[in-house]
Amino acid sequence: METLKIIYEPKGAAREYSPLAVNLRVGCEHGCLYCYGPLAFRKKRDSFHSNPRDRQHALEMLEHDAGILRGDDREILLSFATDPYSPGEMKTGLTRQALEILIANGLRFTVLTKGGSRAIRDFDLLEKYENCSFGTTLVFASQDDADHWEPNAASIADRIETIKTAHQKGIRTWVSMEPVIDPAQAIALVKALSPFVDHWKVGKLNYNKEISGKVDWPRFKADITSIMDDLGADYYLKNSLKDL
């Protein structure tokens, strides 16, 4: 196969989310304290969050890769190390153009964002295309906690309403509940949103040992598994949690 230019195969824990991925931008304004984007792009955290931009020639590279992958049913995730609906993207419309390329080539993809209702702009594309899904990251029920950990992301209420809107439009929905920081809040979210979420991915906090060390992870694993099973939810526990 000819070499891909912008779509890539994730490694390690990221591969548990999707076999393929693409990052259309460098950096992200959301400023999440747990973000591993700076590490992925080998940038200082302040620089990564303060100077986001579209990747140069992103659409041309995506066109190239989509042509190569036509007929490949592996899912492509947008995005691991940036956000497809960060504020800056709204000025360029890069994500919409990328989705149109993926759809035109019949490729399977999923979107993951903390951009909330900014993503509704493109729901007209997603609701007409079967090989896609829409996801949001939610780890807090408390907006105060979200303001600390995810200072510039869309509000929890906005993200929840956006997931509901996607579900109502017939778009397959999912929630990335990673990294879980407060187990009680994670469980509250599952109970509240189960009717609107088609799939959950759950992962523990690994990067902050001080906070992570205060959590009884085996207990959380047992509790979240029991609740998901009782609700009949479709879910996946990341290996770091499943293998405890």
C-alpha positions in Angstrom: 0.0 0.0 0.0 1.2 3.5 -0.8 2.3 5.5 2.3 -0.4 7.4 4.1 0.3 11.1 4.7 -2.1 12.2 7.5 -4.2 9.2 8.5 -2.3 6.9 10.8 -2.6 3.8 13.0 -2.7 4.7 16.7 -0.5 2.7 19.0 -0.9 1.6 22.6 -4.0 2.6 24.6 -5.1 4.9 21.8 -5.7 1.9 19.6 -8.4 0.8 21.9 -10.5 3.7 20.5 -10.0 3.2 16.8 -7.7 1.4 14.4 -7.1 4.6 12.4 -7.1 8.3 13.2 -6.4 11.7 11.8 -5.4 15.0 13.5 -6.4 17.9 11.2 -5.1 20.6 13.5 -2.1 21.2 15.8 -3.0 22.4 19.2 -6.3 23.0 20.9 -7.8 26.0 22.7 -9.7 23.9 25.3 -6.7 23.8 27.6 -7.6 20.5 29.3 -5.2 19.8 32.2 -5.2 16.0 31.4 -4.5 16.5 27.6 -1.7 14.4 26.2 -1.6 16.4 22.9 1.4 18.4 24.0 3.3 15.2 24.5 2.2 13.8 21.2 3.3 16.8 19.3 6.4 17.4 21.5 5.3 20.9 22.5 5.2 22.8 25.7 1.7 22.8 27.2 1.2 26.6 27.1 2.3 26.7 23.4 0.0 23.8 22.4 -3.0 25.4 24.0 -2.4 29.0 23.0 -1.4 28.7 19.4 -3.6 26.1 17.7 -3.8 26.1 13.9 -5.0 23.9 10.9 -2.3 21.6 9.7 -0.8 22.8 6.5 -2.1 20.9 3.4 -4.4 18.8 5.7 -7.2 18.5 3.1 -4.8 17.6 0.3 -3.2 14.9 2.4 -6.6 13.6 3.5 -7.7 13.4 -0.2 -4.6 11.4 -0.9 -5.1 9.0 2.0 -8.9 8.6 1.4 -8.2 7.5 -2.1 -5.8 4.9 -0.9 -8.1 3.6 1.8 -11.3 3.4 -0.3 -12.9 0.1 0.4 -11.1 -0.2 3.8 -13.8 -0.6 6.5 -11.5 0.3 9.4 -12.9 3.2 11.4 -11.1 6.6 11.4 -11.2 8.8 14.5 -11.2 12.6 14.5 -9.3 13.3 16.6 -6.9 12.1 19.4 -4.4 15.0 19.8 -6.7 18.0 18.9 -10.4 18.8 18.7 -12.3 18.8 15.4 -14.6 21.5 16.8 -12.4 23.8 18.7 -13.2 27.5 18.4 -10.5 28.2 15.8 -11.9 25.5 13.5 -15.2 27.3 13.3 -13.4 30.1 11.3 -12.0 27.7 8.7 -14.6 24.9 8.4 -11.8 22.4 8.1 -13.6 19.5 9.8 -16.7 19.8 7.5 -14.5 19.7 4.4 -12.7 16.6 5.9 -16.0 14.9 6.6 -17.1 15.5 3.0 -13.9 13.8 1.8 -14.4 10.8 4.0 -18.0 10.4 3.0 -17.3 10.8 -0.7 -14.8 7.9 -0.4 -17.2 5.7 1.5 -15.0 5.5 4.6 -16.1 4.7 8.1 -15.3 7.4 10.7 -16.2 8.7 14.2 -15.9 12.1 15.7 -14.8 12.9 19.2 -15.1 16.4 20.6 -15.6 18.7 23.6 -16.9 21.4 21.3 -20.6 20.8 22.1 -23.1 22.5 19.9 -20.4 23.8 17.5 -20.6 20.3 16.0 -24.3 20.6 15.2 -23.2 22.5 12.1 -22.3 19.2 10.5 -25.1 17.0 11.7 -26.7 17.3 8.3 -23.8 15.3 6.9 -23.7 12.7 9.7 -27.5 12.0 9.7 -27.4 11.0 6.1 -24.4 8.7 6.3 -24.6 5.3 8.0 -20.8 4.6 8.4 -20.2 7.3 11.1 -20.8 8.1 14.7 -20.6 11.1 17.0 -18.9 11.2 20.4 -18.2 13.6 23.1 -15.9 13.5 26.2 -17.6 13.7 29.5 -16.0 13.0 32.8 -17.7 15.4 35.2 -21.2 16.1 36.2 -20.0 19.2 38.1 -19.4 22.3 36.0 -17.1 23.7 38.6 -14.8 20.6 38.2 -15.1 20.9 34.5 -14.1 24.6 34.6 -10.9 23.6 36.4 -9.9 20.6 34.3 -11.4 21.6 30.9 -11.4 25.4 31.2 -12.2 26.3 27.6 -14.3 23.4 26.5 -18.0 23.6 25.9 -20.1 23.4 29.1 -21.3 20.0 30.3 -24.9 21.0 29.6 -24.0 22.0 26.1 -22.2 18.7 25.4 -25.1 16.7 26.8 -27.7 18.6 24.7 -25.5 18.0 21.6 -25.4 14.3 22.3 -29.2 14.3 22.7 -29.6 16.2 19.4 -27.4 13.7 17.6 -29.4 10.8 19.0 -32.7 12.4 18.0 -31.4 12.8 14.5 -30.5 9.1 14.3 -26.8 9.5 14.5 -25.0 6.8 16.5 -23.7 8.4 19.7 -20.9 7.5 22.1 -19.2 9.0 25.2 -15.6 8.9 26.0 -15.4 8.8 29.8 -11.7 9.1 30.1 -9.9 10.0 32.2 -12.3 9.2 35.1 -11.2 11.5 37.9 -14.3 11.4 40.2 -16.0 7.9 40.1 -19.2 9.2 41.6 -19.6 11.8 38.9 -18.8 9.3 36.2 -21.5 7.0 37.5 -24.0 9.9 37.7 -23.4 10.7 34.1 -24.0 7.1 33.0 -27.3 6.9 34.9 -28.5 10.3 33.4 -27.4 9.8 29.8 -27.9 6.1 29.2 -31.1 6.7 27.0 -29.2 8.9 24.6 -25.8 7.2 24.4 -25.3 4.1 22.2 -21.8 3.3 23.4 -19.5 4.2 26.3 -15.7 3.9 26.5 -14.4 4.2 30.1 -10.8 4.7 31.2 -9.1 5.5 34.4 -6.8 8.5 35.2 -3.2 7.4 34.8 -1.1 10.6 34.4 -1.7 12.2 37.8 -0.6 9.7 40.4 -1.5 12.0 43.3 -5.2 12.1 42.4 -5.3 8.6 40.8 -3.9 7.1 44.0 -6.8 8.3 46.0 -9.4 6.3 43.9 -10.4 2.8 44.7 -10.2 1.6 41.0 -11.2 -2.0 41.6 -14.3 -0.7 43.4 -15.1 1.7 40.6 -14.6 -1.1 38.0 -17.1 -3.3 39.9 -19.6 -0.4 40.3 -19.5 0.9 36.7 -19.7 -2.7 35.3 -22.7 -3.4 37.5 -24.5 -0.2 36.5 -23.8 -0.6 32.8 -25.1 -4.2 32.9 -28.2 -3.2 34.8 -28.9 -0.5 32.2 -28.3 -2.8 29.3 -25.6 -0.4 28.1 -23.1 -1.1 25.4 -19.7 -0.3 26.8 -16.0 -0.9 26.7 -13.6 -0.7 29.6 -10.1 0.4 28.7 -7.4 -2.3 29.4 -5.9 -0.1 32.2 -9.2 -0.5 34.1 -10.3 -3.9 32.8 -7.0 -5.6 33.7 -7.0 -4.5 37.4 
